[in-house]
């Protein structure tokens, strides 16, 4: 399997999950994050796109990164996963989101 750019960014190995081993451009990661972010969203705030959530979790705020490919494992690990670390990261990201700039 080809490695995606996120094996270095997330410092974990690439792989397949959900029966898929293909890489997709990050810009195609458009799953709804509202359910995942849930109560972490302040009233009146909209959920952020899945690709922004993924980039935020590796502390990258550069929209040109949407052209890089991501494997299914990293998409699952950095996207709508729900565990204690994810909830904390989501909360931190959302609470500071206005200060983070995507250029």
Residue frames relative to the residue before (quaternion, step in Angstrom):
aa qw qx qy qz dx dy dz
X 1.0000 0.0000 0.0000 0.0000 0.00 0.00 0.00
X 0.4692 -0.6543 0.5191 0.2869 3.55 -1.03 0.83
X 0.4033 -0.6981 0.5322 0.2586 3.54 -1.08 0.70
X 0.3425 -0.7127 0.5711 0.2207 3.53 -1.10 0.71
X 0.6888 -0.4951 0.3406 0.4055 3.55 -1.25 0.29
X 0.6457 0.5717 -0.3141 0.3969 3.57 1.13 -0.61
X 0.4950 0.6339 -0.4641 0.3710 3.63 1.17 -0.13
X 0.6767 0.4498 -0.2821 0.5102 3.58 1.13 -0.62
X 0.6759 0.5130 -0.2970 0.4378 3.58 0.91 -0.92
X 0.7587 0.3452 -0.1902 0.5187 3.58 0.93 -0.90
X 0.3181 -0.7846 0.4665 0.2561 3.56 1.34 -0.22
X 0.5834 0.4905 -0.4126 0.4988 3.53 0.98 0.99
X 0.5923 -0.5983 0.4170 0.3426 3.55 -1.22 0.54
X 0.5093 -0.6109 0.5151 0.3193 3.53 -1.24 0.57
X 0.1250 0.7917 -0.5934 0.0739 3.55 -1.24 0.29
X 0.4556 -0.6568 0.5177 0.3051 3.49 -1.31 -0.16
X 0.0129 -0.7500 0.6612 0.0120 3.51 -1.21 0.62
X 0.8022 0.2821 -0.2022 0.4859 3.54 -1.24 0.22
X 0.6480 -0.5601 0.3119 0.4112 3.59 1.14 0.61
X 0.6575 0.4921 -0.3156 0.4753 3.59 1.23 0.09
X 0.0994 -0.8048 0.5831 0.0494 3.56 -0.89 0.91
X 0.4964 0.6666 -0.4257 0.3577 3.56 1.25 0.25
X 0.3709 -0.6796 0.5821 0.2484 3.52 -1.29 0.47
X 0.1338 -0.7776 0.6099 0.0747 3.55 -1.12 0.67
X 0.5653 -0.5603 0.4503 0.4047 3.60 -1.15 0.41
X 0.5798 -0.6111 0.4140 0.3450 3.56 -0.96 0.86
X 0.6194 0.5701 -0.3468 0.4136 3.60 1.03 -0.75
X 0.6486 0.5082 -0.3166 0.4699 3.60 1.24 -0.37
X 0.5309 0.6000 -0.4135 0.4325 3.59 1.28 0.04
X 0.1759 0.8259 -0.5020 0.1871 3.55 0.07 1.33
X 0.2510 0.7747 -0.5428 0.2054 3.59 1.12 0.52
X 0.5478 -0.6058 0.4726 0.3309 3.53 -1.19 0.64
X 0.2108 -0.8030 0.5479 0.1031 3.60 -0.78 0.99
X 0.4166 0.7500 -0.4473 0.2526 3.59 1.25 -0.17
X 0.6803 0.4778 -0.3045 0.4649 3.62 0.84 -0.89
X 0.6563 0.5138 -0.3126 0.4556 3.56 0.97 -0.83
X 0.7123 0.4530 -0.2644 0.4665 3.56 0.86 -0.94
X 0.0494 -0.8867 0.4593 0.0215 3.53 1.26 -0.56
X 0.8658 -0.0397 0.0573 0.4955 3.53 -0.79 -1.10
X 0.5379 0.6198 -0.4156 0.3922 3.60 1.21 -0.23
X 0.5993 0.5626 -0.3589 0.4422 3.58 1.23 -0.43
X 0.3997 -0.6953 0.5435 0.2478 3.54 -0.87 0.94
X 0.6155 -0.5442 0.3951 0.4110 3.62 -1.09 0.56
X 0.8020 0.2702 -0.2186 0.4859 3.55 -0.95 0.91
X 0.5998 0.5452 -0.3654 0.4577 3.61 1.26 -0.16
X 0.3362 -0.7249 0.5642 0.2077 3.54 -1.08 0.76
X 0.5710 -0.5706 0.4575 0.3728 3.55 -1.21 0.51
X 0.4239 -0.6854 0.5271 0.2697 3.55 -1.14 0.64
X 0.6001 -0.5606 0.4091 0.3978 3.61 -1.12 0.47
X 0.6453 -0.5421 0.3769 0.3843 3.57 -1.16 0.63
X 0.6623 0.5163 -0.3295 0.4316 3.62 0.87 -0.84
X 0.6399 0.5061 -0.3327 0.4729 3.61 1.06 -0.65
X 0.6145 0.5399 -0.3388 0.4650 3.56 1.05 -0.76
X 0.6537 0.5129 -0.3054 0.4651 3.59 0.94 -0.93
X 0.6830 0.4739 -0.2952 0.4709 3.60 0.82 -0.93
X 0.6312 0.5471 -0.3331 0.4374 3.58 0.99 -0.81
X 0.6732 0.5176 -0.2992 0.4351 3.56 1.00 -0.78
X 0.7073 0.3302 -0.2623 0.5673 3.58 1.25 -0.17
X 0.4901 -0.7232 0.3775 0.3069 3.54 1.33 0.52
X 0.4663 0.6138 -0.4833 0.4150 3.54 0.89 1.03
X 0.0624 -0.8127 0.5790 -0.0188 3.53 -0.80 1.05
X 0.4456 0.6639 -0.4466 0.4014 3.54 1.02 0.95
X 0.3579 -0.7768 0.4785 0.1991 3.58 -0.38 1.21
X 0.5670 0.5900 -0.4087 0.4041 3.63 1.10 -0.35
X 0.5491 0.6189 -0.3882 0.4059 3.59 1.23 -0.31
X 0.5153 0.6533 -0.4272 0.3537 3.63 1.17 -0.22
X 0.6072 0.5664 -0.3519 0.4320 3.60 1.23 -0.24
X 0.5865 0.5778 -0.3847 0.4173 3.63 1.18 -0.30
X 0.4735 -0.6700 0.4977 0.2814 3.57 -1.22 0.52
X 0.1376 -0.7629 0.6280 0.0685 3.51 -1.24 0.63
X 0.3988 -0.7052 0.5295 0.2514 3.59 -0.97 0.86
X 0.6692 -0.5217 0.3478 0.3988 3.55 -1.24 0.41
X 0.6250 0.5459 -0.3506 0.4341 3.61 1.01 -0.73
X 0.6989 0.4484 -0.2860 0.4782 3.58 0.84 -0.90
X 0.6011 0.5431 -0.3628 0.4606 3.58 1.08 -0.63
X 0.6723 0.4790 -0.2946 0.4814 3.58 0.95 -0.86
X 0.6815 0.5054 -0.2916 0.4418 3.59 0.91 -0.93
X 0.7874 0.3421 -0.1593 0.4875 3.58 0.95 -0.88
X 0.6311 0.5535 -0.3259 0.4349 3.57 1.26 -0.23
X 0.8585 -0.1413 0.1267 0.4765 3.54 -0.79 -1.07
X 0.2647 0.7565 -0.5550 0.2227 3.60 0.92 0.81
X 0.1888 -0.7741 0.5922 0.1203 3.55 -1.15 0.56
X 0.3169 0.6795 -0.6164 0.2406 3.52 -0.63 1.22
X 0.7415 -0.4201 0.2629 0.4523 3.57 -1.24 0.15
X 0.6640 0.4985 -0.3133 0.4610 3.59 0.88 -0.89
X 0.6506 0.5215 -0.3218 0.4485 3.58 0.92 -0.89
X 0.6553 0.5127 -0.3208 0.4524 3.58 0.90 -0.88
X 0.6506 0.5008 -0.3190 0.4734 3.57 0.98 -0.82
X 0.6667 0.4966 -0.3084 0.4624 3.59 0.87 -0.92
X 0.6374 0.5218 -0.3330 0.4589 3.59 0.95 -0.84
X 0.6620 0.5057 -0.3062 0.4608 3.53 0.89 -0.92
X 0.6577 0.5045 -0.3086 0.4665 3.60 0.92 -0.89
X 0.6596 0.5096 -0.3062 0.4600 3.57 0.91 -0.92
X 0.7047 0.4688 -0.2772 0.4548 3.56 0.79 -0.99
X 0.6642 0.5073 -0.3138 0.4505 3.58 0.98 -0.76
X 0.7600 0.3265 -0.1827 0.5314 3.58 1.17 -0.51
X 0.3532 0.7993 -0.4467 0.1921 3.56 1.30 0.00
X 0.6436 0.5323 -0.3361 0.4353 3.60 0.97 -0.73
X 0.6723 0.4812 -0.2959 0.4785 3.57 1.16 -0.54
X 0.6243 0.5198 -0.3435 0.4713 3.59 1.22 -0.37
X 0.1385 -0.8084 0.5668 0.0781 3.55 -0.84 0.86
X 0.2378 -0.7261 0.6287 0.1451 3.52 -1.04 0.84
X 0.0633 -0.8168 0.5733 0.0118 3.54 -0.70 1.04
